[in-house]
């Protein structure tokens, strides 16, 4: 069963709780949860959360814009693009479980 998606700004402890709720050893649970969020591994999801938590300007605006697109939140997307015009050229830095692991997708993906 796939856990309910966490919000963009969820702390690592929330991911940890989701992992430990799975019926696996801790290492297997971390791996399974990371893959369910399309991250390469637990280290990648931890690095992502560490960049999002302080709203790192190199990561947070892009990921917030992605969430706004997925959720159909035009007002938030417009606000982010106005505040960060460089987002139109920005690329994802997520380390995924896919090939290539850093897909560098744009908002127009």
C-alpha positions in Angstrom: 0.0 0.0 0.0 1.3 3.4 -1.0 1.5 5.9 1.9 -0.5 9.1 1.6 1.7 11.8 0.0 3.3 14.2 2.4 3.3 18.0 1.7 6.4 19.5 0.2 7.6 21.0 3.5 7.2 17.8 5.5 10.0 17.1 7.9 12.2 14.0 7.6 10.5 12.7 10.8 7.2 12.4 8.9 9.0 10.3 6.1 10.6 8.3 8.9 7.2 7.6 10.5 5.8 6.5 7.1 8.8 4.2 6.6 8.5 2.6 10.0 4.8 2.0 9.5 5.7 -0.4 6.6 6.1 -4.1 7.5 9.8 -4.2 6.7 13.1 -3.9 8.4 14.2 -0.3 8.9 16.6 -0.4 5.9 14.1 -2.1 3.6 11.4 0.4 4.8 13.6 3.4 4.0 14.4 2.0 0.6 10.7 1.2 -0.2 9.5 4.6 0.9 12.1 6.4 -1.0 11.2 4.5 -4.1 7.5 5.2 -3.5 8.3 8.9 -3.8 10.5 8.2 -6.8 13.8 9.0 -5.1 16.9 6.8 -5.7 17.3 5.9 -2.0 16.9 7.2 1.6 20.0 9.4 1.2 18.4 11.2 -1.7 15.1 11.8 0.1 17.0 13.0 3.1 19.0 15.5 1.0 15.8 16.7 -0.6 14.1 17.3 2.7 17.3 19.1 4.0 17.1 21.5 1.0 13.4 22.1 1.3 13.2 22.6 5.1 15.1 25.9 5.1 13.4 26.8 1.8 16.8 26.7 0.0 16.4 29.2 -2.9 18.2 26.9 -5.2 15.6 24.1 -4.7 12.4 25.3 -2.9 10.9 27.7 -5.5 11.2 25.1 -8.3 9.7 22.3 -6.2 6.9 24.6 -5.0 6.1 25.5 -8.6 6.0 21.8 -9.5 3.6 21.2 -6.7 1.5 24.1 -7.9 1.3 22.7 -11.4 0.4 19.2 -10.2 -2.3 20.6 -7.9 -3.6 23.0 -10.6 -2.9 26.0 -8.3 -2.5 28.8 -10.9 -2.4 31.6 -8.3 0.6 30.0 -6.5 2.3 29.3 -9.8 1.9 32.8 -11.0 3.1 34.2 -7.7 6.2 32.0 -7.8 7.0 32.9 -11.4 6.6 36.6 -10.6 8.9 36.3 -7.6 11.4 34.0 -9.3 11.4 34.6 -13.1 14.4 32.3 -13.5 12.0 29.4 -12.8 11.1 29.3 -16.5 14.7 28.1 -17.2 15.2 26.1 -13.9 15.6 22.3 -13.8 14.9 19.7 -11.2 17.8 18.5 -9.0 16.0 15.5 -7.5 17.9 12.3 -7.5 15.4 9.8 -8.7 15.2 6.0 -9.1 15.0 6.4 -12.9 17.6 6.6 -15.6 19.2 9.1 -15.6 18.8 9.6 -11.9 18.9 13.4 -12.1 16.4 13.9 -14.9 16.7 17.7 -14.9 13.1 18.2 -15.9 11.8 21.7 -16.4 8.4 23.0 -15.4 7.2 22.4 -19.0 8.2 18.7 -18.8 
